[in-house]
């Protein structure tokens, strides 16, 4: 297929509540929505997960727009794409900028699946028609507030509770959670808030029977994580440290983790996500799909990816209504008793609500190929 047109839209959607992690608070989510069109007028949709500030990684919404407009779109001009995997190869001359690459590549995957007349999850090789999901809960003003939120989501049936931690909001918080919820599947997400010298504090988390502790050390580290994994009974999960298949391969070789969180944008797209999934499956390392506070398009891509067989741990793909008063897809992503039914329509399986897209759009630009 040949792409005829790419449309970039800068959207802003207000979340229902502020979401706080160790590196800041967000409530107004801005992102880039990508629409790619083929010569027959079909559209495929992708979503950039870069934030407006370089807090999660070095990419931002503005740098993504720049990279897509000035480098990635020009690389696609005149190219014949036989399979979405081709996009990764076309983008290979551009270093990193994974979230920018993923936004376009995801749209091409959606378009490809629609042209083939199959759901995206089947195009990816997914096997599961339902997926188990958990919930991610940010840092709260008080432990009592946190316990009330956990209680609500446990009653809703979410299969796993992930709680953000940081120095000063960790061991005692987890102790209170375990007192109130002794049997839930519980994990802690540190978002790189600790250093190697904090190992004695991290070892105290072993008593709480956590499913994992996610990314306790620096966002670019796999060496010190190997040191602490040898000392901790709790499995270490790597998130920010894994940007590619090669990062994952080296982390597994060093023993840096026992679990890997795959985020499509962080690793550069669905093709690379599949490669990391297959590597981890080969080494008996479970994976799960992390979230970046996606709107409906990015959420739909996460749903499709999670149908691959080695996604054996509940991911972060909560219902649309968890974050948004109104999403940009119909129907919205819904969760029943901690389970999402995977849509079976061609492509991402959800329709784009163009009126909602228009409502939330701050800027739009069309590029002919």
Secondary structure, DSSP 8 states (H G I E B T S, - for coil): --EEEEEEEEEEEEEEEEEEETTEEEEEEEEEEEEEEETT--EEEEE----SSTTSSS--HHHHHHHIIIIIHHHHTT---SSTHHHHHHHTTS-S-HHHHHHHHHHHHHHHHHHHTSBHHHHTT---SEEEB-EEE---SSHHHHHHHHHHHHHHT-S-EEEE-BTTBSHHHHHHHHHH-TTS-EEEE-TT---GGGHHHHHGGGGG--SEEE--S-TT-SHHHHHHHHH-SS-EEESTT--SHHHHHHHHHHT--SEEEE-HHHHTSHHHHHHHHHHHHHTT-EEEE------HHHHHHHHHHTTSTTB-S-BS---HHHHBSS-SEES----BTTEEE---SSBTSSEE-HHHHHHHEEEEEEEE-
